[in-house]
Amino acid sequence: MSALIDSIYAFSAPLLDGHLQSLAAFRGQVLLIVNTASRCGFTPQYAALEDLYRTRKDRGFSVLAFPSNQFGHQEPGSEEEIGQFCEKNFGVSFPVFAKIDVNGPGTHPLYQYLKQKQPGFLSRLAGGRVGWNFTKFLVDRSGRPVARRSPATSPEKLIPAIDQLLRQTTA
């Protein structure tokens, strides 16, 4: 990972439909980046993530979901199946990307960067590894990761931090 990268805007990833999405398109927004799965005990968090998105998107907030099948094979479906599941069960309208690896040799470069910048409290012992589905990275308007929260942290608990970042302007 290059030390010259100073924000998430240097990265791109394919959406569920295969379209390559540059994260620079989210410049100036507060972001919550979450690795997701459809068959996980934390999957109901999709509803709270959608609520956060709908109630704050007009203020410059977005959720970016990155499905991963690395934890208990809890995201086995195709991109089309993932999209249908998210829409049908939770009315997800925020961007959902194609499946990626968040750990190991095939780790997507975005997640290499996120883990480098926010290794996490217990994750420091494991080299910053993402421990499970629904790990959350909060990113400020400058594209810099400012917090990492565990899967057990409900999206609602992030409201004060999100709202504080929404009140700030870009550096």
GROMACS elastic network, one bead per residue, 0.5 to 0.9 nm:
[ bonds ]
;  ai    aj funct       b0    kb
    1     4     6  0.86414   500
    1     5     6  0.80339   500
    1   109     6  0.76335   500
    1   112     6  0.69727   500
    1   113     6  0.68092   500
    1   116     6  0.84584   500
    2     5     6  0.58885   500
    2   113     6  0.88104   500
    3     6     6  0.75313   500
    5     8     6  0.79132   500
    5     9     6  0.87698   500
    5    10     6  0.68379   500
    5   113     6  0.82992   500
    6     9     6  0.83563   500
    6    10     6  0.81238   500
    6   143     6  0.79032   500
    6   144     6  0.70247   500
    7    10     6  0.64607   500
    7    11     6  0.85858   500
    7   113     6  0.85720   500
    7   142     6  0.70093   500
    7   144     6  0.50040   500
    7   145     6  0.78033   500
    8    11     6  0.58228   500
    8    12     6  0.87866   500
    8    23     6  0.65210   500
    8    24     6  0.75288   500
    8    27     6  0.89937   500
    8   110     6  0.68232   500
    8   113     6  0.77121   500
    8   114     6  0.80961   500
    8   139     6  0.84430   500
    8   142     6  0.87455   500
    8   143     6  0.52241   500
    8   144     6  0.65652   500
    8   145     6  0.80224   500
    9    12     6  0.78722   500
    9    22     6  0.71734   500
    9    25     6  0.78305   500
    9    26     6  0.77236   500
    9    27     6  0.69391   500
    9   142     6  0.88799   500
    9   143     6  0.63317   500
   10    22     6  0.78219   500
   10    23     6  0.70805   500
   10    24     6  0.68972   500
   10   110     6  0.85506   500
   11    21     6  0.87086   500
   11    22     6  0.61594   500
   11    23     6  0.57846   500
   11    24     6  0.75591   500
   11   109     6  0.72921   500
   11   110     6  0.60683   500
   12    20     6  0.64958   500
   12    21     6  0.53654   500
   12    23     6  0.55467   500
   12    24     6  0.80711   500
   12   109     6  0.89177   500
   12   110     6  0.79213   500
   13    18     6  0.89153   500
   13    19     6  0.82890   500
   13    20     6  0.54758   500
   13    21     6  0.54060   500
   13    22     6  0.66152   500
   13    23     6  0.77818   500
   13    97     6  0.69258   500
   13    98     6  0.76085   500
   13   100     6  0.89050   500
   13   108     6  0.84959   500
   13   110     6  0.84277   500
   14    17     6  0.75333   500
   14    18     6  0.51579   500
   14    19     6  0.52776   500
   14    21     6  0.56597   500
   14    22     6  0.85674   500
   14    97     6  0.57999   500
   14    98     6  0.56276   500
   14    99     6  0.86786   500
   15    18     6  0.52451   500
   15    19     6  0.54411   500
   15    20     6  0.62552   500
   15    21     6  0.64476   500
   15    66     6  0.89420   500
   15    79     6  0.86653   500
   15    95     6  0.73657   500
   15    96     6  0.60782   500
   15    98     6  0.50351   500
   15    99     6  0.87484   500
   16    19     6  0.74761   500
   16    78     6  0.89113   500
   16    79     6  0.51589   500
   16    80     6  0.68185   500
   16    82     6  0.79352   500
   16    83     6  0.67965   500
   16    95     6  0.86662   500
   16    96     6  0.62732   500
   16    97     6  0.50076   500
   16    99     6  0.79340   500
   17    20     6  0.88296   500
   17    79     6  0.72975   500
   17    80     6  0.75531   500
   17    83     6  0.88147   500
   17    97     6  0.82567   500
   17    98     6  0.77114   500
   18    21     6  0.89052   500
   18    79     6  0.86294   500
   18    97     6  0.84419   500
   18    98     6  0.71715   500
   21    24     6  0.85160   500
   21    25     6  0.77063   500
   21    97     6  0.85525   500
   22    25     6  0.58434   500
   22    26     6  0.81698   500
   23    26     6  0.55441   500
   23    27     6  0.73345   500
   23   143     6  0.89879   500
   24    27     6  0.51626   500
   24    28     6  0.89560   500
   24   143     6  0.86342   500
   25    28     6  0.88974   500
   26    29     6  0.56608   500
   26    30     6  0.83319   500
   26    31     6  0.80941   500
   26    60     6  0.88978   500
   26    61     6  0.89833   500
   26    62     6  0.81184   500
   26   141     6  0.87538   500
   26   143     6  0.84024   500
   27    30     6  0.85974   500
   27   141     6  0.68138   500
   27   142     6  0.70481   500
   27   143     6  0.67869   500
   28    60     6  0.73113   500
   28   140     6  0.80060   500
   28   142     6  0.60852   500
   28   143     6  0.74005   500
   28   169     6  0.82309   500
   28   170     6  0.64455   500
   29    57     6  0.89097   500
   29    59     6  0.83794   500
   29    61     6  0.53517   500
   29    62     6  0.69724   500
   29   139     6  0.83855   500
   29   140     6  0.70626   500
   29   142     6  0.78231   500
   29   143     6  0.78750   500
   29   166     6  0.80202   500
   29   170     6  0.88487   500
   30    59     6  0.89810   500
   30    60     6  0.62208   500
   30    62     6  0.65010   500
   30    63     6  0.86597   500
   30   138     6  0.75441   500
   30   139     6  0.57376   500
   30   142     6  0.82615   500
   30   143     6  0.78365   500
   30   162     6  0.72768   500
   30   165     6  0.66821   500
   30   166     6  0.64345   500
   31    60     6  0.85851   500
   31    61     6  0.57921   500
   31    62     6  0.50328   500
   31    63     6  0.56647   500
   31    64     6  0.70420   500
   31   137     6  0.80203   500
   31   138     6  0.58658   500
   31   140     6  0.66550   500
   31   141     6  0.77337   500
   31   143     6  0.81506   500
   31   145     6  0.88935   500
   31   162     6  0.84431   500
   32    49     6  0.88203   500
   32    61     6  0.80675   500
   32    62     6  0.64813   500
   32    64     6  0.61922   500
   32    65     6  0.83674   500
   32   136     6  0.65003   500
   32   137     6  0.56559   500
   32   139     6  0.62375   500
   32   162     6  0.85002   500
   33    62     6  0.85865   500
   33    63     6  0.59554   500
   33    65     6  0.60270   500
   33    66     6  0.74801   500
   33   135     6  0.83025   500
   33   136     6  0.57344   500
   33   137     6  0.50671   500
   33   138     6  0.64608   500
   33   139     6  0.76162   500
   34    63     6  0.75104   500
   34    64     6  0.63168   500
   34    65     6  0.50249   500
   34    66     6  0.60533   500
   34    67     6  0.81780   500
   34   133     6  0.80438   500
   34   134     6  0.54995   500
   34   135     6  0.57168   500
   34   137     6  0.64644   500
   34   138     6  0.88939   500
   35    64     6  0.85897   500
   35    65     6  0.58523   500
   35    67     6  0.53467   500
   35    68     6  0.62276   500
   35   100     6  0.87264   500
   35   102     6  0.76965   500
   35   130     6  0.89141   500
   35   132     6  0.83077   500
   35   133     6  0.56224   500
   35   134     6  0.50803   500
   35   135     6  0.60029   500
   35   136     6  0.71923   500
   36    40     6  0.84475   500
   36    42     6  0.85612   500
   36    43     6  0.73337   500
   36    46     6  0.84670   500
   36    65     6  0.61981   500
   36    66     6  0.57798   500
   36    68     6  0.61198   500
   36    69     6  0.86211   500
   36    75     6  0.79720   500
   36   132     6  0.89926   500
   36   133     6  0.53314   500
   36   134     6  0.51420   500
   36   135     6  0.80243   500
   37    40     6  0.59091   500
   37    42     6  0.81922   500
   37    43     6  0.63373   500
   37    66     6  0.85209   500
   37    67     6  0.54716   500
   37    68     6  0.61917   500
   37    69     6  0.69623   500
   37    71     6  0.85880   500
   37    73     6  0.87205   500
   37    74     6  0.56532   500
   37    76     6  0.85873   500
   37    82     6  0.85758   500
   37   133     6  0.62545   500
   37   134     6  0.75935   500
   38    41     6  0.89614   500
   38    42     6  0.87889   500
   38    43     6  0.57586   500
   38    44     6  0.88975   500
   38    67     6  0.82062   500
   38    74     6  0.62981   500
   38    75     6  0.54909   500
   38    76     6  0.83474   500
   38    77     6  0.84459   500
   38    82     6  0.71987   500
   38    85     6  0.73814   500
   38    86     6  0.78717   500
   39    42     6  0.83511   500
   39    43     6  0.64897   500
   39    73     6  0.84044   500
   39    75     6  0.62688   500
   39    76     6  0.85601   500
   40    43     6  0.51103   500
   40    44     6  0.83875   500
   40    71     6  0.88764   500
   40    72     6  0.85072   500
   40    74     6  0.58477   500
   40    75     6  0.82204   500
   40   133     6  0.73423   500
   40   134     6  0.89750   500
   41    44     6  0.73330   500
   42    45     6  0.57023   500
   42    46     6  0.82503   500
   42   133     6  0.73635   500
   42   134     6  0.67119   500
   42   151     6  0.70926   500
   42   152     6  0.75936   500
   43    46     6  0.59340   500
   43    47     6  0.85093   500
   43   133     6  0.85192   500
   43   134     6  0.78789   500
   44    47     6  0.59137   500
   44    48     6  0.76658   500
   44    90     6  0.81740   500
   45    48     6  0.52063   500
   45    49     6  0.61241   500
   45    50     6  0.85419   500
   45   134     6  0.80041   500
   45   154     6  0.70066   500
   45   155     6  0.69741   500
   46    50     6  0.60615   500
   46    51     6  0.85862   500
   46    86     6  0.77600   500
   46    89     6  0.89011   500
   46    90     6  0.62936   500
   46    91     6  0.88470   500
   46    92     6  0.73492   500
   46   155     6  0.89728   500
   47    50     6  0.51576   500
   47    51     6  0.62748   500
   47    52     6  0.87455   500
   47    89     6  0.85917   500
   47    90     6  0.54317   500
   47    91     6  0.78445   500
   47    92     6  0.77263   500
   48    52     6  0.61747   500
   48    53     6  0.85498   500
   48   154     6  0.79234   500
   48   155     6  0.59921   500
   48   156     6  0.68223   500
   49    52     6  0.51032   500
   49    53     6  0.61861   500
   49    54     6  0.86787   500
   49    63     6  0.69781   500
   49    92     6  0.84453   500
   49    94     6  0.87549   500
   49   155     6  0.61006   500
   49   156     6  0.82578   500
   50    53     6  0.50006   500
   50    54     6  0.60684   500
   50    55     6  0.85186   500
   50    63     6  0.78988   500
   50    90     6  0.74952   500
   50    91     6  0.74567   500
   50    92     6  0.57714   500
   50    93     6  0.70275   500
   50    94     6  0.70126   500
   51    54     6  0.51999   500
   51    55     6  0.60492   500
   51    56     6  0.84383   500
   52    55     6  0.54231   500
   52    56     6  0.60700   500
   52    57     6  0.80414   500
   52    61     6  0.84775   500
   52    62     6  0.83385   500
   52    63     6  0.80716   500
   52   155     6  0.76200   500
   52   156     6  0.77255   500
   52   159     6  0.78857   500
   53    56     6  0.53908   500
   53    57     6  0.53545   500
   53    58     6  0.88941   500
   53    61     6  0.65935   500
   53    62     6  0.56329   500
   53    63     6  0.61275   500
   53    93     6  0.82362   500
   53    94     6  0.68161   500
   54    57     6  0.56603   500
   54    58     6  0.80040   500
   54    61     6  0.89545   500
   54    62     6  0.86904   500
   54    93     6  0.82250   500
   54    94     6  0.84381   500
   55    58     6  0.75148   500
   55    59     6  0.85242   500
   55    61     6  0.89498   500
   56    59     6  0.52819   500
   56    60     6  0.67758   500
   56    61     6  0.55178   500
   56    62     6  0.76800   500
   56   163     6  0.85727   500
   56   166     6  0.86983   500
   57    60     6  0.52339   500
   57    62     6  0.58544   500
   57    63     6  0.88905   500
   58    61     6  0.71215   500
   59   166     6  0.68424   500
   59   167     6  0.89038   500
   60   141     6  0.85664   500
   60   166     6  0.69684   500
   61   162     6  0.82595   500
   61   166     6  0.73490   500
   62    94     6  0.67632   500
   62    95     6  0.80930   500
   63    94     6  0.58865   500
   63    95     6  0.68857   500
   63    96     6  0.85881   500
   64    94     6  0.66141   500
   64    95     6  0.53491   500
   64    96     6  0.60889   500
   64    97     6  0.74916   500
   65    94     6  0.77864   500
   65    95     6  0.63781   500
   65    97     6  0.60847   500
   65    98     6  0.89097   500
   66    95     6  0.88747   500
   66    96     6  0.61671   500
   66    97     6  0.51851   500
   66    98     6  0.66526   500
   66    99     6  0.62089   500
   66   100     6  0.66630   500
   66   101     6  0.89812   500
   66   102     6  0.88591   500
   67    75     6  0.68740   500
   67    82     6  0.82172   500
   67    96     6  0.75918   500
   67    97     6  0.68641   500
   67    98     6  0.65824   500
   67   100     6  0.64067   500
   67   101     6  0.85296   500
   67   133     6  0.84123   500
   68    71     6  0.74961   500
   68    73     6  0.83841   500
   68    74     6  0.79678   500
   68    75     6  0.61021   500
   68    76     6  0.86738   500
   68    98     6  0.85623   500
   68    99     6  0.51651   500
   68   100     6  0.53157   500
   68   101     6  0.58868   500
   68   102     6  0.70644   500
   68   133     6  0.75099   500
   69    72     6  0.72303   500
   69    74     6  0.56557   500
   69    76     6  0.61404   500
   69    77     6  0.88686   500
   69    99     6  0.72917   500
   69   100     6  0.77706   500
   69   101     6  0.74860   500
   69   133     6  0.87655   500
   70    73     6  0.58533   500
   70    74     6  0.76218   500
   70    75     6  0.79800   500
   70   100     6  0.87444   500
   70   101     6  0.66914   500
   70   102     6  0.76596   500
   70   103     6  0.78466   500
   70   132     6  0.82883   500
   70   133     6  0.84012   500
   71    74     6  0.62491   500
   71    75     6  0.82792   500
   71   131     6  0.82953   500
   71   132     6  0.60163   500
   71   133     6  0.66340   500
   72    75     6  0.83934   500
   72   132     6  0.89872   500
   73    76     6  0.59841   500
   74    77     6  0.88317   500
   74   133     6  0.85911   500
   75    78     6  0.85532   500
   75    82     6  0.79365   500
   75    99     6  0.83363   500
   76    82     6  0.87955   500
   77    80     6  0.78119   500
   77    81     6  0.54925   500
   77    82     6  0.60053   500
   78    81     6  0.50842   500
   78    82     6  0.61628   500
   78    83     6  0.86317   500
   78    98     6  0.87983   500
   78    99     6  0.84802   500
   79    82     6  0.50598   500
   79    83     6  0.62099   500
   79    84     6  0.86674   500
   79    97     6  0.84068   500
   79    98     6  0.59978   500
   79    99     6  0.71713   500
   80    83     6  0.51969   500
   80    84     6  0.62459   500
   80    85     6  0.86068   500
   81    84     6  0.51261   500
   81    85     6  0.60422   500
   81    86     6  0.85960   500
   82    85     6  0.51142   500
   82    86     6  0.61726   500
   82    87     6  0.86163   500
   82    96     6  0.87942   500
   82    98     6  0.87680   500
   83    86     6  0.52437   500
   83    87     6  0.61578   500
   83    88     6  0.84558   500
   83    92     6  0.85738   500
   83    96     6  0.75373   500
   84    87     6  0.52502   500
   84    88     6  0.58347   500
   84    89     6  0.82472   500
   85    88     6  0.53049   500
   85    89     6  0.58002   500
   85    90     6  0.78181   500
   85    91     6  0.89773   500
   86    89     6  0.55875   500
   86    90     6  0.54724   500
   86    91     6  0.63434   500
   86    92     6  0.54747   500
   86    93     6  0.86254   500
   86    96     6  0.87609   500
   87    90     6  0.56137   500
   87    93     6  0.73451   500
   88    91     6  0.58965   500
   88    92     6  0.81439   500
   89    92     6  0.81538   500
   90    93     6  0.89343   500
   92    95     6  0.82322   500
   92    96     6  0.84625   500
   93    96     6  0.83965   500
   97   100     6  0.82930   500
  100   106     6  0.82498   500
  100   107     6  0.72663   500
  100   108     6  0.62722   500
  101   104     6  0.72989   500
  101   105     6  0.85485   500
  101   106     6  0.58772   500
  101   108     6  0.58399   500
  101   111     6  0.82679   500
  102   106     6  0.77814   500
  102   108     6  0.61516   500
  102   109     6  0.88235   500
  102   110     6  0.86828   500
  102   111     6  0.56705   500
  102   112     6  0.76310   500
  102   129     6  0.79169   500
  102   130     6  0.66671   500
  103   106     6  0.70302   500
  103   108     6  0.80763   500
  103   111     6  0.78605   500
  103   112     6  0.80849   500
  103   129     6  0.60887   500
  103   130     6  0.65578   500
  103   131     6  0.89357   500
  104   107     6  0.55042   500
  104   129     6  0.84469   500
  105   108     6  0.89486   500
  106   109     6  0.87767   500
  107   110     6  0.82241   500
  107   111     6  0.65084   500
  107   112     6  0.64504   500
  108   111     6  0.54550   500
  108   112     6  0.64616   500
  108   113     6  0.89086   500
  109   113     6  0.62386   500
  109   114     6  0.86296   500
  110   113     6  0.51564   500
  110   114     6  0.61724   500
  110   115     6  0.86482   500
  111   115     6  0.59255   500
  111   116     6  0.82670   500
  111   130     6  0.88699   500
  112   115     6  0.54082   500
  112   116     6  0.61559   500
  112   117     6  0.87558   500
  113   116     6  0.50834   500
  113   117     6  0.62082   500
  113   118     6  0.84802   500
  114   117     6  0.52644   500
  114   118     6  0.58638   500
  114   119     6  0.76665   500
  114   137     6  0.73408   500
  114   144     6  0.87736   500
  114   145     6  0.65798   500
  114   148     6  0.87815   500
  115   118     6  0.50754   500
  115   120     6  0.77085   500
  115   123     6  0.89193   500
  115   127     6  0.84539   500
  115   128     6  0.53486   500
  115   129     6  0.69236   500
  115   130     6  0.76074   500
  115   148     6  0.88200   500
  116   119     6  0.56979   500
  116   127     6  0.88001   500
  116   128     6  0.68837   500
  117   144     6  0.82676   500
  117   145     6  0.65069   500
  117   146     6  0.81452   500
  118   121     6  0.88168   500
  118   128     6  0.76130   500
  118   137     6  0.78585   500
  118   145     6  0.67086   500
  118   146     6  0.72408   500
  118   147     6  0.64578   500
  118   148     6  0.59795   500
  119   122     6  0.83405   500
  119   123     6  0.58543   500
  119   124     6  0.55958   500
  119   126     6  0.89953   500
  119   127     6  0.72371   500
  119   129     6  0.74179   500
  119   130     6  0.85516   500
  119   148     6  0.76982   500
  120   124     6  0.59815   500
  120   128     6  0.63154   500
  120   129     6  0.85399   500
  120   130     6  0.86036   500
  120   147     6  0.82975   500
  120   148     6  0.60145   500
  120   149     6  0.75448   500
  120   150     6  0.84114   500
  121   124     6  0.58977   500
  121   125     6  0.81784   500
  121   128     6  0.86468   500
  121   148     6  0.87377   500
  122   125     6  0.58935   500
  122   126     6  0.74411   500
  122   128     6  0.81886   500
  123   127     6  0.61704   500
  123   129     6  0.57454   500
  123   130     6  0.70898   500
  123   131     6  0.73462   500
  124   127     6  0.51153   500
  124   129     6  0.78592   500
  125   128     6  0.72299   500
  125   129     6  0.87696   500
  126   129     6  0.57083   500
  126   130     6  0.87822   500
  126   131     6  0.88942   500
  128   131     6  0.87316   500
  130   133     6  0.80355   500
  130   135     6  0.68287   500
  130   150     6  0.89020   500
  131   135     6  0.74759   500
  131   150     6  0.81420   500
  131   151     6  0.83582   500
  132   135     6  0.64073   500
  132   150     6  0.81871   500
  132   151     6  0.66537   500
  133   150     6  0.89652   500
  133   151     6  0.63142   500
  134   149     6  0.88899   500
  134   150     6  0.72955   500
  134   152     6  0.79877   500
  134   153     6  0.88333   500
  135   148     6  0.73693   500
  135   149     6  0.59886   500
  135   152     6  0.81881   500
  135   153     6  0.83901   500
  136   147     6  0.81379   500
  136   148     6  0.56031   500
  136   149     6  0.50307   500
  136   150     6  0.64172   500
  136   151     6  0.69094   500
  136   153     6  0.83772   500
  136   155     6  0.85880   500
  137   145     6  0.65001   500
  137   146     6  0.75648   500
  137   147     6  0.57696   500
  137   149     6  0.64630   500
  138   144     6  0.84612   500
  138   145     6  0.57122   500
  138   146     6  0.57792   500
  138   147     6  0.51104   500
  138   148     6  0.62846   500
  138   149     6  0.81434   500
  138   158     6  0.87264   500
  138   161     6  0.85696   500
  138   162     6  0.77754   500
  139   142     6  0.78199   500
  139   143     6  0.57705   500
  139   144     6  0.52872   500
  139   146     6  0.55819   500
  139   147     6  0.72194   500
  139   165     6  0.87366   500
  140   143     6  0.54727   500
  140   144     6  0.55181   500
  140   145     6  0.63940   500
  140   146     6  0.65099   500
  140   162     6  0.87018   500
  140   165     6  0.62504   500
  140   166     6  0.82748   500
  140   168     6  0.87590   500
  140   170     6  0.80977   500
  141   144     6  0.74205   500
  141   165     6  0.74480   500
  141   166     6  0.79198   500
  141   168     6  0.79476   500
  141   169     6  0.70471   500
  141   170     6  0.53444   500
  141   171     6  0.78831   500
  142   145     6  0.89054   500
  142   169     6  0.87387   500
  142   170     6  0.55626   500
  142   171     6  0.63496   500
  145   148     6  0.78471   500
  149   152     6  0.80899   500
  149   153     6  0.62146   500
  149   158     6  0.87230   500
  150   153     6  0.54167   500
  150   154     6  0.86762   500
  151   154     6  0.74458   500
  153   156     6  0.82511   500
  153   157     6  0.66470   500
  153   158     6  0.79963   500
  154   157     6  0.55065   500
  154   158     6  0.73316   500
  155   158     6  0.53970   500
  155   159     6  0.72178   500
  156   159     6  0.54651   500
  156   160     6  0.86321   500
  157   160     6  0.72440   500
  157   161     6  0.84266   500
  158   161     6  0.54643   500
  158   162     6  0.60498   500
  158   163     6  0.85323   500
  159   162     6  0.50510   500
  159   163     6  0.58915   500
  159   164     6  0.84047   500
  160   163     6  0.51997   500
  160   164     6  0.60811   500
  160   165     6  0.86744   500
  161   164     6  0.51120   500
  161   165     6  0.62801   500
  161   166     6  0.86422   500
  162   165     6  0.51928   500
  162   166     6  0.61601   500
  162   167     6  0.88012   500
  163   167     6  0.63734   500
  163   168     6  0.89283   500
  164   167     6  0.52968   500
  164   168     6  0.67561   500
  165   168     6  0.51978   500
  165   169     6  0.80638   500
  166   169     6  0.75988   500
  168   171     6  0.87151   500
